[in-house]
Amino acid sequence: MFEGRRWLLPSAVLRELDPDAERSRRPRRTARDWVVDFCCFLVAVLVGLTAADALDDHPDLPHTLVVVDQWIGALSLGAVWLRRRWPLGLAVAMTPISMVSDTAGGVALIALFTLAVHRPFRYVAWVAGANLALLPLYFWLRPEPGLPFLGALAFSVALLGAVVGWGMFVRSKRQLMLSLRDRARRAETEARLRAEQAQRLAREAIAREMHDVLAHRLTLLSVHAGALEFRPDAPREEIARAAGVIRESAHEALQDLREIIGVLRAGEPDDAGRPQPTLAALEALVTESREAGMKVTLDQRVTDPAAVPASVGRTAYRIAQEGLTNARKHAPGTEVTVTVTGAPGGGLSVTVRNPAPEGEVPHVPGSGQGLIGLTERATLTGGRLEHGPAADGGFEVRAWLPWG
């Protein structure tokens, strides 16, 4: 992600931005780190040389103490290159060292700045507080020539505040960068999850539609094919009529399957496909079932069928279709009653009921997903669906859908 410009970023930031980085190993310096560390080393050297020249203005300081001060400052310069590895330890160690060596003051400031960049504020507050507490003692023991006590103290306090504030500003910028990175990653993850969820819901809707449509078509094929198999001596007209129904049902099933596969390939519904069934297609569904040999009674008492919303009418149609399909599979030969009642403001009620079949019925495998899908479909429209055995041993599907 950062190839080509990794050298522009600090190693600490680059480590946080790179999720594949090894956390157990210390990050290697980037080109930017080497430049910054070298500049810090030069600043510490310049401050040390300035402080060494100022030591000559202290006539009361013994020559031995001046030499020790310079040696301590020179040795402290090497610690600048370790500031990224041990920021807290270096800042703590430089606090007493800077009190006894003027030439080590630059290293102490750089160590405090590094601590403010790489560690939380509580560590900075303790170390900076210790330096502030020692400043009056330092200027009391080693006053600056030509500079009053309060003036030197105020300048040092302002310098410490500037160094700490600068370090905290750099740290806040890095944390802002990391927070924006995390926010972008969360946004990408959420977008991916939403896309996956939308895809899953679309596929579930397609699966329910496939079950509702193809199960009805295939049961018609099974009924007519079974009739041709067990009645090979039927009149020629009946055989021709059954073959026509089989051909038409197979054609409809293939067309429905082609549309569903087209949706899966395109990833979105095809608006140019066949219109979805509504409540007005319920009579055609019953007629088709009657032609397949079922005994179906339709009791439709809807005040204004044309005013039924398309989504409600389509759900009512699917409920009736699934009820007829289940009755055809599990209770063949029984008379199925489909009742549809409703009015605007009172909702739409759909009931599909069949009595218990006579005699033994061969077991037909089924997963029950059709009724589960219909229950979910009715719930999504704001209605409800119940199903179960009736008192006389039959089966009943009852649904209520909102209307107006």
C-alpha positions as semicolon CSV with decimal commas, in nm:
position;residue;x (nm);y (nm);z (nm)
1;M;0,000;0,000;0,000
2;F;0,288;0,238;0,080
3;E;0,540;0,107;-0,169
4;G;0,729;0,390;-0,337
5;R;0,689;0,636;-0,051
6;R;0,775;0,434;0,257
7;W;1,085;0,645;0,314
8;L;0,863;0,951;0,373
9;L;0,700;0,796;0,681
10;P;0,846;0,743;1,027
11;S;0,917;0,382;1,110
12;A;0,675;0,389;1,406
13;V;0,389;0,511;1,188
14;L;0,478;0,274;0,908
15;R;0,468;-0,016;1,149
16;E;0,116;0,075;1,260
17;L;-0,003;0,130;0,905
18;D;0,133;-0,202;0,784
19;P;-0,087;-0,484;0,920
20;D;0,166;-0,747;0,805
21;A;0,455;-0,604;1,007
22;E;0,607;-0,823;1,277
23;R;0,522;-0,676;1,618
24;S;0,796;-0,865;1,800
25;R;1,078;-0,699;1,604
26;R;1,189;-0,338;1,638
27;P;1,103;-0,145;1,321
28;R;1,397;-0,049;1,103
29;R;1,470;0,316;1,042
30;T;1,343;0,462;0,720
31;A;1,529;0,724;0,517
32;R;1,323;0,992;0,690
33;D;1,426;0,855;1,033
34;W;1,794;0,875;0,939
35;V;1,759;1,235;0,822
36;V;1,567;1,338;1,136
37;D;1,810;1,158;1,368
38;F;2,105;1,321;1,197
39;C;1,944;1,665;1,231
40;C;1,878;1,598;1,600
41;F;2,241;1,495;1,642
42;L;2,357;1,820;1,478
43;V;2,125;2,024;1,703
44;A;2,262;1,848;2,011
45;V;2,619;1,913;1,892
46;L;2,549;2,284;1,832
47;V;2,385;2,321;2,172
48;G;2,675;2,140;2,333
49;L;2,935;2,360;2,160
50;T;2,743;2,673;2,260
51;A;2,726;2,553;2,618
52;A;3,100;2,467;2,612
53;D;3,186;2,821;2,500
54;A;2,961;2,958;2,775
55;L;3,151;2,760;3,035
56;D;3,449;2,990;2,981
57;D;3,238;3,278;3,118
58;H;3,217;3,101;3,457
59;P;3,540;3,207;3,631
60;D;3,434;3,023;3,947
61;L;3,416;2,683;3,777
62;P;3,730;2,470;3,816
63;H;3,897;2,353;3,496
64;T;3,844;1,991;3,598
65;L;3,469;2,043;3,629
66;V;3,461;2,207;3,285
67;V;3,643;1,910;3,131
68;V;3,409;1,662;3,304
69;D;3,109;1,861;3,182
70;Q;3,233;1,846;2,823
71;W;3,309;1,476;2,844
72;I;2,962;1,404;2,978
73;G;2,811;1,609;2,697
74;A;3,020;1,431;2,434
75;L;2,920;1,088;2,567
76;S;2,557;1,194;2,578
77;L;2,562;1,268;2,206
78;G;2,578;0,896;2,132
79;A;2,249;0,849;2,315
80;V;2,070;1,051;2,045
81;W;2,088;0,749;1,816
82;L;1,913;0,535;2,082
83;R;1,624;0,772;2,144
84;R;1,375;0,573;1,934
85;R;1,455;0,249;2,110
86;W;1,437;0,366;2,472
87;P;1,256;0,701;2,478
88;L;1,143;0,680;2,840
89;G;1,469;0,545;2,976
90;L;1,675;0,806;2,790
91;A;1,455;1,093;2,908
92;V;1,473;0,974;3,270
93;A;1,851;0,928;3,252
94;M;1,908;1,270;3,095
95;T;1,714;1,450;3,368
96;P;1,993;1,424;3,634
97;I;2,269;1,434;3,371
98;S;2,148;1,769;3,236
99;M;2,157;1,906;3,591
100;V;2,534;1,847;3,618
101;S;2,635;1,906;3,255
102;D;2,549;2,214;3,049
103;T;2,676;2,055;2,730
104;A;2,426;1,769;2,767
105;G;2,129;2,010;2,766
106;G;2,060;1,962;2,394
107;V;2,046;1,585;2,432
108;A;1,807;1,626;2,728
109;L;1,571;1,843;2,523
110;I;1,577;1,598;2,233
111;A;1,510;1,309;2,472
112;L;1,212;1,496;2,620
113;F;1,080;1,571;2,270
114;T;1,114;1,203;2,174
115;L;0,931;1,097;2,489
116;A;0,641;1,333;2,404
117;V;0,620;1,185;2,053
118;H;0,638;0,815;2,138
119;R;0,478;0,781;2,483
120;P;0,146;0,883;2,645
121;F;0,116;1,215;2,825
122;R;0,143;1,068;3,176
123;Y;0,507;0,974;3,119
124;V;0,580;1,314;2,968
125;A;0,416;1,489;3,263
126;W;0,630;1,303;3,519
127;V;0,960;1,363;3,339
128;A;0,882;1,724;3,247
129;G;0,762;1,787;3,603
130;A;1,090;1,652;3,741
131;N;1,286;1,883;3,510
132;L;1,078;2,183;3,615
133;A;1,125;2,100;3,981
134;L;1,504;2,083;3,939
135;L;1,538;2,404;3,739
136;P;1,535;2,644;4,039
137;L;1,801;2,434;4,212
138;Y;2,011;2,428;3,895
139;F;2,012;2,806;3,847
140;W;2,067;2,861;4,217
141;L;2,380;2,644;4,212
142;R;2,502;2,756;3,867
143;P;2,364;3,103;3,790
144;E;2,392;3,235;3,437
145;P;2,632;3,530;3,410
146;G;2,459;3,850;3,305
147;L;2,110;3,692;3,333
148;P;1,888;3,730;3,641
149;F;1,764;3,424;3,819
150;L;1,396;3,472;3,730
151;G;1,478;3,551;3,368
152;A;1,684;3,234;3,324
153;L;1,416;3,032;3,500
154;A;1,138;3,176;3,281
155;F;1,336;3,114;2,960
156;S;1,405;2,752;3,058
157;V;1,041;2,689;3,150
158;A;0,927;2,834;2,816
159;L;1,182;2,620;2,631
160;L;1,067;2,304;2,807
161;G;0,703;2,389;2,734
162;A;0,779;2,449;2,367
163;V;0,965;2,118;2,334
164;V;0,688;1,922;2,509
165;G;0,414;2,099;2,311
166;W;0,589;2,033;1,982
167;G;0,631;1,666;2,065
168;M;0,267;1,631;2,166
169;F;0,162;1,805;1,845
170;V;0,362;1,553;1,639
171;R;0,212;1,266;1,838
172;S;-0,143;1,398;1,785
173;K;-0,084;1,424;1,411
174;R;0,036;1,064;1,400
175;Q;-0,260;0,945;1,605
176;L;-0,494;1,135;1,374
177;M;-0,336;0,963;1,074
178;L;-0,376;0,623;1,238
179;S;-0,735;0,696;1,341
180;L;-0,821;0,799;0,985
181;R;-0,657;0,481;0,863
182;D;-0,863;0,274;1,108
183;R;-1,178;0,460;1,013
184;A;-1,112;0,396;0,645
185;R;-1,050;0,029;0,713
186;R;-1,369;0,003;0,919
187;A;-1,561;0,178;0,642
188;E;-1,422;-0,066;0,386
189;T;-1,505;-0,361;0,610
190;E;-1,857;-0,235;0,673
191;A;-1,909;-0,171;0,304
192;R;-1,788;-0,522;0,223
193;L;-2,015;-0,671;0,491
194;R;-2,311;-0,470;0,364
195;A;-2,240;-0,588;0,010
196;E;-2,214;-0,948;0,128
197;Q;-2,534;-0,915;0,326
198;A;-2,716;-0,760;0,032
199;Q;-2,587;-1,039;-0,191
200;R;-2,695;-1,302;0,062
201;L;-3,042;-1,149;0,095
202;A;-3,074;-1,129;-0,283
203;R;-2,974;-1,491;-0,320
204;E;-3,218;-1,594;-0,048
205;A;-3,494;-1,404;-0,226
206;I;-3,400;-1,574;-0,552
207;A;-3,395;-1,913;-0,379
208;R;-3,742;-1,852;-0,234
209;E;-3,868;-1,741;-0,573
210;M;-3,715;-2,049;-0,736
211;H;-3,880;-2,272;-0,479
212;D;-4,219;-2,103;-0,513
213;V;-4,221;-2,112;-0,891
214;L;-4,040;-2,433;-0,981
215;A;-4,200;-2,645;-0,710
216;H;-4,544;-2,562;-0,849
217;R;-4,440;-2,631;-1,206
218;L;-4,260;-2,955;-1,127
219;T;-4,549;-3,093;-0,921
220;L;-4,776;-3,034;-1,222
221;L;-4,528;-3,223;-1,436
222;S;-4,518;-3,505;-1,180
223;V;-4,897;-3,534;-1,163
224;H;-4,949;-3,550;-1,538
225;A;-4,651;-3,776;-1,595
226;G;-4,781;-4,009;-1,325
227;A;-5,124;-4,013;-1,488
228;L;-4,972;-4,108;-1,822
229;E;-4,766;-4,379;-1,655
230;F;-5,053;-4,545;-1,469
231;R;-5,314;-4,497;-1,742
232;P;-5,149;-4,590;-2,068
233;D;-5,492;-4,692;-2,203
234;A;-5,647;-4,348;-2,151
235;P;-5,832;-4,188;-2,442
236;R;-5,621;-4,020;-2,699
237;E;-5,768;-3,680;-2,619
238;E;-5,670;-3,707;-2,250
239;I;-5,320;-3,818;-2,339
240;A;-5,283;-3,526;-2,580
241;R;-5,417;-3,284;-2,321
242;A;-5,181;-3,418;-2,051
243;A;-4,886;-3,400;-2,290
244;G;-4,977;-3,041;-2,371
245;V;-4,988;-2,951;-2,004
246;I;-4,652;-3,121;-1,949
247;R;-4,500;-2,932;-2,242
248;E;-4,644;-2,601;-2,125
249;S;-4,533;-2,657;-1,764
250;A;-4,185;-2,756;-1,874
251;H;-4,165;-2,447;-2,095
252;E;-4,277;-2,223;-1,807
253;A;-4,033;-2,389;-1,567
254;L;-3,744;-2,345;-1,809
255;Q;-3,835;-1,982;-1,866
256;D;-3,852;-1,917;-1,491
257;L;-3,523;-2,096;-1,441
258;R;-3,364;-1,895;-1,723
259;E;-3,474;-1,569;-1,561
260;I;-3,339;-1,674;-1,223
261;I;-3,003;-1,776;-1,369
262;G;-2,995;-1,445;-1,554
263;V;-3,039;-1,260;-1,226
264;L;-2,757;-1,460;-1,069
265;R;-2,525;-1,378;-1,358
266;A;-2,616;-1,010;-1,381
267;G;-2,625;-0,954;-1,007
268;E;-2,946;-0,751;-1,030
269;P;-3,305;-0,813;-1,138
270;D;-3,390;-0,782;-1,505
271;D;-3,669;-0,529;-1,540
272;A;-3,736;-0,651;-1,892
273;G;-3,838;-0,998;-1,768
274;R;-4,190;-1,130;-1,730
275;P;-4,414;-0,940;-1,486
276;Q;-4,447;-1,089;-1,139
277;P;-4,784;-1,248;-1,056
278;T;-5,036;-1,048;-0,854
279;L;-5,371;-1,124;-0,697
280;A;-5,535;-1,101;-1,039
281;A;-5,342;-1,415;-1,147
282;L;-5,493;-1,624;-0,868
283;E;-5,785;-1,747;-1,082
284;A;-5,542;-1,860;-1,353
285;L;-5,345;-2,050;-1,089
286;V;-5,659;-2,227;-0,969
287;T;-5,760;-2,307;-1,326
288;E;-5,417;-2,452;-1,395
289;S;-5,443;-2,671;-1,086
290;R;-5,789;-2,790;-1,186
291;E;-5,661;-2,886;-1,529
292;A;-5,396;-3,093;-1,350
293;G;-5,674;-3,293;-1,189
294;M;-5,697;-3,119;-0,852
295;K;-6,024;-3,034;-0,683
296;V;-5,993;-2,667;-0,594
297;T;-6,257;-2,431;-0,464
298;L;-6,179;-2,061;-0,482
299;D;-6,368;-1,829;-0,251
300;Q;-6,251;-1,477;-0,333
301;R;-6,428;-1,196;-0,152
302;V;-6,210;-0,891;-0,197
303;T;-6,380;-0,551;-0,202
304;D;-6,157;-0,397;-0,469
305;P;-5,906;-0,645;-0,614
306;A;-5,752;-0,382;-0,843
307;A;-5,660;-0,168;-0,542
308;V;-5,455;-0,438;-0,372
309;P;-5,085;-0,330;-0,363
310;A;-4,863;-0,527;-0,596
311;S;-4,636;-0,656;-0,317
312;V;-4,934;-0,773;-0,107
313;G;-5,102;-0,936;-0,405
314;R;-4,781;-1,110;-0,506
315;T;-4,736;-1,245;-0,152
316;A;-5,097;-1,368;-0,145
317;Y;-5,043;-1,540;-0,479
318;R;-4,728;-1,714;-0,354
319;I;-4,907;-1,832;-0,039
320;A;-5,188;-1,984;-0,243
321;Q;-4,939;-2,136;-0,485
322;E;-4,736;-2,297;-0,207
323;G;-5,054;-2,425;-0,037
324;L;-5,175;-2,588;-0,358
325;T;-4,833;-2,738;-0,423
326;N;-4,815;-2,891;-0,074
327;A;-5,173;-3,024;-0,100
328;R;-5,092;-3,182;-0,434
329;K;-4,786;-3,356;-0,287
330;H;-4,910;-3,459;0,058
331;A;-5,288;-3,488;0,015
332;P;-5,359;-3,593;-0,344
333;G;-5,721;-3,636;-0,436
334;T;-5,858;-3,408;-0,163
335;E;-6,058;-3,095;-0,227
336;V;-5,854;-2,784;-0,148
337;T;-6,027;-2,463;-0,048
338;V;-5,860;-2,130;-0,117
339;T;-6,022;-1,836;0,058
340;V;-5,918;-1,476;0,000
341;T;-6,102;-1,197;0,182
342;G;-6,022;-0,839;0,263
343;A;-6,088;-0,472;0,217
344;P;-5,881;-0,153;0,226
345;G;-5,794;-0,071;0,586
346;G;-5,878;-0,418;0,715
347;G;-5,602;-0,620;0,554
348;L;-5,604;-0,921;0,323
349;S;-5,660;-1,273;0,460
350;V;-5,553;-1,582;0,269
351;T;-5,643;-1,935;0,378
352;V;-5,552;-2,259;0,203
353;R;-5,707;-2,567;0,361
354;N;-5,725;-2,931;0,266
355;P;-5,882;-3,225;0,454
356;A;-5,696;-3,538;0,550
357;P;-5,622;-3,768;0,254
358;E;-5,804;-4,096;0,221
359;G;-5,587;-4,399;0,270
360;E;-5,210;-4,412;0,276
361;V;-5,019;-4,149;0,086
362;P;-4,666;-4,224;-0,037
363;H;-4,408;-4,019;0,145
364;V;-4,291;-3,721;-0,055
365;P;-3,959;-3,573;0,061
366;G;-3,970;-3,207;0,154
367;S;-3,755;-2,967;0,356
368;G;-4,030;-2,732;0,468
369;Q;-3,836;-2,438;0,335
370;G;-4,134;-2,319;0,134
371;L;-4,347;-2,244;0,438
372;I;-4,048;-2,092;0,617
373;G;-3,983;-1,864;0,322
374;L;-4,352;-1,768;0,306
375;T;-4,351;-1,684;0,677
376;E;-4,051;-1,458;0,624
377;R;-4,210;-1,303;0,316
378;A;-4,531;-1,227;0,506
379;T;-4,336;-1,083;0,798
380;L;-4,140;-0,854;0,568
381;T;-4,464;-0,709;0,432
382;G;-4,584;-0,641;0,787
383;G;-4,819;-0,938;0,810
384;R;-4,814;-1,283;0,963
385;L;-4,851;-1,645;0,854
386;E;-4,948;-1,954;1,050
387;H;-4,967;-2,313;0,937
388;G;-5,033;-2,647;1,094
389;P;-5,270;-2,945;1,119
390;A;-5,643;-2,877;1,135
391;A;-5,889;-3,033;1,379
392;D;-6,015;-3,287;1,124
393;G;-5,666;-3,409;1,043
394;G;-5,618;-3,189;0,742
395;F;-5,372;-2,902;0,697
396;E;-5,429;-2,530;0,693
397;V;-5,224;-2,227;0,600
398;R;-5,353;-1,893;0,731
399;A;-5,203;-1,556;0,647
400;W;-5,293;-1,196;0,708
401;L;-5,134;-0,918;0,506
402;P;-5,169;-0,542;0,561
403;W;-5,370;-0,343;0,311
404;G;-5,408;0,032;0,348
